[in-house]
Amino acid sequence: MNIAIVGTSGAVGQELLRVLEERSFPLDELHLFGSSRSAGNTYIFKGEKLTVKELKHNDDFKDIDIAFVSAGGGTSLEYAETITKHGAIMIDNSSAFRMEEDVPLVVPEVNAEDALNTPRGIIANPNCTTAQLVVALKAIEDITHIKKVHVATYQAASGAGAAAMQELENQYAQLGKGEQPTISKFAYQLAYNLIPQVDVFTDNGYTKEEMKMFNETRKIMHSNIEVSATCVRVPVMRAHSEAIWIETERPLSLEEARTAFSNAKGVVLIDNPAKKEYPMPLDLTGKDPVYVGRIRKDLTNENGLTFWSVSDQIRKGAALNAVQIAEYLISQ
């Protein structure tokens, strides 16, 4: 089993290295690729020094079985044919192919079997907020159909990459010294602030991030579920949070919901209000599961339920989900 990572130097690429090693992924050779700027950089994997090759239109992927690609949509579109032409499966972390009919969009806890149908040799990884959402929703969908979802996201700087995380850290340091903060990755200062915009606005007033949650959720869950989202960037370093309201076909008791979440694959329940126990990003950075808590009946809807969710965006929202897809493929 020969594996490649494209975009090794980025936050997700670095996390892929860690996840592959932590999970003892069964590989024989690991090949690293990047831009001309990254070529020549070295990284340690299982005690071995690996050198990043420059990504080019050649036959470097001839003997690759699975390629994890996390270098941006433009790179994915340009190099997809080069990566897959000799039979490699490309697991793509960008938005380039997610809504293509002949490209499966996969979250293994929800629709792993979709990964077996890859006419173009490409499997898409979903948007990080969608991945977290559907893992939690699947627990409820298994006991009663979910008709509608309203969700407000609280998205960490990590969602915008390693440079964004560094910018947030720098802003706090600059402000602490009485200096003007450097603003580059975001439209506004993120430190001590909230920015109610993730990605660009579309004609209907929703951002692309919010529309991704609508469209991707339906595709992954093979459902007519409707999702209305408000996505907010918050001054948290890593791990996204979501406040979620759902409307189901029949009323659910809290006991049913808690049991469903407790038994769900990839979900950990932290829900003890009496002891102030609930998921928080500070505690859950670097963890694999999707955490759920604050489960309540919706006061405005007999068939409504509301809950809170936290998950590490770089792991389940990107690197871990991609590796789980690969693990499923090789298990078949």
Residue pairs with C-beta under 8 A, 6 or more apart in sequence:
1 26
1 27
1 28
1 65
1 66
1 330
2 27
2 28
2 29
2 30
2 31
2 63
2 64
2 65
3 20
3 25
3 27
3 29
3 30
3 31
3 64
3 65
3 66
3 67
3 68
3 326
4 30
4 31
4 32
4 33
4 61
4 64
4 66
4 67
4 68
4 83
4 88
5 13
5 16
5 17
5 30
5 31
5 32
5 33
5 67
5 68
5 70
6 13
6 33
6 34
6 55
6 67
6 68
6 69
6 70
6 71
6 75
6 79
6 83
7 13
7 33
7 34
7 69
7 70
7 71
7 72
7 75
7 93
8 14
8 16
8 17
8 32
8 33
8 34
8 38
8 41
8 43
8 52
9 34
9 38
9 41
9 52
10 70
10 71
10 161
10 162
11 158
11 161
11 162
11 165
11 314
12 70
12 93
12 314
12 318
12 319
13 34
13 68
13 70
13 71
14 43
14 162
15 314
15 315
15 318
15 319
15 320
16 68
16 70
16 319
16 322
16 323
17 43
17 45
18 319
19 25
19 315
19 319
19 320
19 323
20 27
20 30
20 45
20 323
21 45
21 46
23 323
23 327
25 323
25 326
25 327
26 330
30 45
30 50
31 50
31 53
31 60
31 64
32 43
32 50
32 51
32 52
32 53
33 52
33 53
33 54
33 55
33 60
34 41
34 52
34 53
34 54
34 55
34 71
35 54
35 55
35 71
36 54
38 52
38 54
39 52
39 53
39 54
40 51
40 52
41 51
41 52
42 49
42 50
42 51
42 52
43 49
43 50
43 52
44 50
53 60
55 71
55 75
55 79
56 82
57 79
57 82
58 82
59 86
61 67
61 82
61 83
61 84
61 85
61 86
61 88
62 86
63 86
64 83
64 86
64 88
65 88
65 89
66 88
66 89
66 91
66 326
66 329
67 83
67 84
67 88
67 89
67 90
67 91
68 91
68 93
68 319
68 322
68 323
68 326
69 75
69 76
69 79
69 83
69 90
69 91
69 92
69 93
69 94
70 93
70 94
70 318
70 319
70 322
71 94
72 94
73 94
73 95
73 96
74 96
75 94
76 90
76 92
76 94
76 96
76 97
77 96
80 90
80 92
80 96
80 97
80 120
80 122
83 90
84 90
84 120
84 121
84 122
87 121
88 121
89 118
89 121
89 122
89 123
89 326
89 329
90 121
90 122
90 123
91 123
91 125
91 322
91 325
91 326
92 122
92 123
92 124
92 125
93 125
93 318
93 322
95 127
95 212
96 124
97 103
97 120
97 122
97 124
98 105
98 124
98 126
98 127
98 212
98 216
98 219
99 105
99 215
99 216
99 219
100 120
100 124
102 119
102 120
103 118
103 120
103 122
103 123
103 124
104 111
104 114
104 115
104 117
104 118
104 123
104 124
105 114
105 124
105 126
105 216
105 219
105 220
106 112
106 114
106 115
106 123
106 124
106 125
106 126
106 220
106 321
106 325
107 126
107 130
107 131
107 134
107 135
107 220
107 321
108 115
108 321
108 324
108 325
108 327
108 328
109 135
109 138
109 264
109 265
109 266
110 134
110 135
110 138
110 220
110 221
111 220
111 221
111 222
112 325
112 328
115 123
115 325
115 328
115 329
116 329
116 332
123 325
125 131
125 318
125 321
125 322
125 325
126 134
126 212
126 216
126 220
126 321
127 209
127 212
127 213
127 216
127 317
128 155
128 159
128 240
128 313
128 316
128 317
128 318
129 153
129 155
129 159
129 209
129 212
129 213
129 229
129 231
129 240
129 242
129 313
129 317
130 212
130 213
130 216
130 217
130 220
131 311
131 316
131 317
131 318
131 321
132 240
132 242
132 290
132 309
132 311
132 313
132 316
132 317
133 149
133 151
133 213
133 217
133 227
133 242
133 244
133 309
134 217
134 220
134 221
135 264
135 266
135 267
135 290
135 311
135 316
136 244
136 261
136 264
136 267
136 290
136 292
136 307
136 309
137 146
137 149
137 217
137 221
137 225
137 244
137 246
138 221
138 264
138 265
139 260
139 261
139 263
139 264
139 267
139 292
140 146
140 246
140 248
140 252
140 257
140 260
140 305
141 221
141 223
142 260
142 264
143 252
143 256
143 260
144 248
144 249
144 250
144 252
145 223
145 248
145 249
146 223
146 225
146 246
146 247
146 248
146 249
147 225
147 226
147 247
147 248
147 249
147 303
148 225
148 226
148 227
148 228
148 246
148 247
149 217
149 225
149 226
149 227
149 228
149 244
149 245
149 246
149 247
150 227
150 228
150 229
150 244
150 245
150 246
151 213
151 227
151 228
151 229
151 230
151 242
151 243
151 244
151 245
152 229
152 230
152 231
152 232
152 242
152 243
153 198
153 209
153 213
153 229
153 230
153 231
153 232
153 240
153 241
153 242
154 232
154 234
154 236
154 240
154 241
154 242
154 243
155 198
155 231
155 232
155 233
155 234
155 240
155 313
156 234
156 236
156 237
156 238
156 239
156 240
156 281
156 313
157 164
157 165
157 167
157 168
157 185
157 190
157 233
157 235
157 236
157 237
157 238
158 164
158 165
158 237
158 238
158 239
158 313
158 314
159 198
159 233
159 240
159 313
159 317
160 185
160 186
160 233
161 185
163 184
163 185
164 185
164 186
165 237
165 238
167 182
167 183
167 184
167 185
167 186
167 190
168 190
168 191
168 235
168 237
169 237
170 181
170 182
171 181
171 182
171 183
171 189
171 190
171 191
172 191
174 180
174 181
174 182
175 181
175 191
175 192
181 189
181 191
183 189
186 195
186 233
187 195
187 197
188 195
190 233
190 234
190 235
191 235
192 235
193 235
194 232
194 233
194 234
194 235
195 232
195 233
196 230
196 231
196 232
196 233
197 207
197 231
197 233
198 207
198 209
198 210
198 231
198 232
198 233
199 207
199 208
199 209
199 210
199 212
199 231
200 207
200 208
201 207
201 208
202 208
202 211
204 211
206 214
206 229
207 231
209 229
209 231
210 229
210 230
210 231
213 227
213 229
213 231
214 226
214 227
214 228
214 229
217 223
217 225
217 227
218 224
218 225
218 227
234 241
236 281
236 282
237 285
238 281
238 285
238 286
238 312
238 313
238 314
239 281
239 282
239 284
239 285
239 310
239 311
239 312
239 313
240 281
240 310
240 311
240 312
240 313
240 317
241 279
241 280
241 281
241 308
241 309
241 310
242 308
242 309
242 310
243 306
243 308
244 306
244 307
244 308
244 309
245 298
245 304
245 305
245 306
246 304
246 305
246 306
247 298
247 301
247 303
247 304
248 303
248 304
248 305
249 303
250 303
251 302
251 303
252 303
252 305
254 295
254 296
254 297
257 295
257 305
257 307
258 269
258 271
258 295
261 267
261 269
261 271
261 292
261 295
261 307
262 269
266 288
266 289
266 290
266 316
267 289
267 290
267 291
267 292
268 289
268 290
268 291
268 292
269 291
269 292
269 293
270 277
270 278
270 279
270 291
270 292
270 293
271 277
271 278
271 292
271 293
271 294
271 295
272 278
273 294
277 293
278 293
278 294
278 308
279 291
279 292
279 293
279 308
279 309
279 310
280 310
281 310
284 291
284 310
284 311
284 312
285 312
286 312
286 315
287 311
287 312
287 315
288 312
288 315
288 316
288 320
289 311
289 316
290 309
290 310
290 311
290 316
291 309
291 310
291 311
292 307
292 308
292 309
293 307
293 308
293 309
294 306
294 307
294 308
295 305
295 306
295 307
296 305
296 306
296 307
297 304
297 305
297 306
298 304
298 305
298 306
311 317
312 320
